Amino acid sequence: MKQRLMLLNILLLLAVVAAAMHLRSLVVEADKRHAIVLDKYPLPAAPPRPAPLPMVGVVAPEAYGETIQRLVMARDRNPIPEPPPPPPPPKEIPVKPMPSLPLAYGVFSIGDAPLAMLSEKRGAPQKGFRVGDRIGEFKLLGFNNTQIQFEWDGQIVTRTMDELRDKQGPVVEQAVATVAPPPAASSSSVLGGASAKDKPEAPQSSGEPTTQATVQGDTVKFVRPGPWGNYTWTKSKAELNDAERAMIEAKKPAPGK
């Protein structure tokens, strides 16, 4: 009995050893197959060469037109600029009326600076004015024997002496015609040959310059003292005004003397 059990144990042991050796051979063969399969990697294919990039040309400013137009938030990028606002209407400047021009009585050439005898208005005293002087609102720019030029409010005003001449005669002459005593003169030079002592006395003037009249044929010569010498003018008898005729009549001798 014991021999049989011993034999059975030996047989089982041999079977276990045989099974272990068979299993080990299977594992070894499996490892060889894995080594053969896994150790051989396939070579990767070469990647294709990329195509060459296109050449980029020089970018012109006109190419940004569309981009600029799409910037709707920037008003200064608008390709169509807004028109400027209309200018304000011009202010109306009131036209200032030009006052009356001075009256002209003649030109004196004294020394290097001639004088123009002018009065600001009728009835105003006559004075001598040089170039650059002001008379009223006017500035004297220049003058000669025939023309005179003023400046007023930035404007150049040119007139002839005849246009500015006092057509009615100096007012001073009318005021002193009946009050100015005639100067002492010989009978051959004053008032057609009458002597000074044969003329009627007239009241003395109060500070006004006296005017002397001398008859010379068909003309009458008038002389009146002024601040720059005697102011002299000559008229024909036909051109005398009422005041000048009254002056000559007042200086004629009374009848019967």
Secondary structure, 3 states (H helix, E strand, C coil): CHHHHHHHHHHHHHHHHHHHHHHHHHHHHHHHHHHHHHCCCCCCCCCCCCCCCCCCCCCCHHHHHHHHHCCCCCHHHCCCCCCCCCCCCCCCCCCCCCCCCCEEEEEECCCCCCEEEEECCCCCCCEEECCCCEECCEEEEEECCCEEEEEECCEEEEEEHHHHECCCCCHHHHHHCCCCCCCCCCCCCCHHHCCHHHCCCCCCCCCCCCCEEEEECCEEEEEEEECCEEEEEEEEHHHCCHHHHHHHHHHCCCCCC
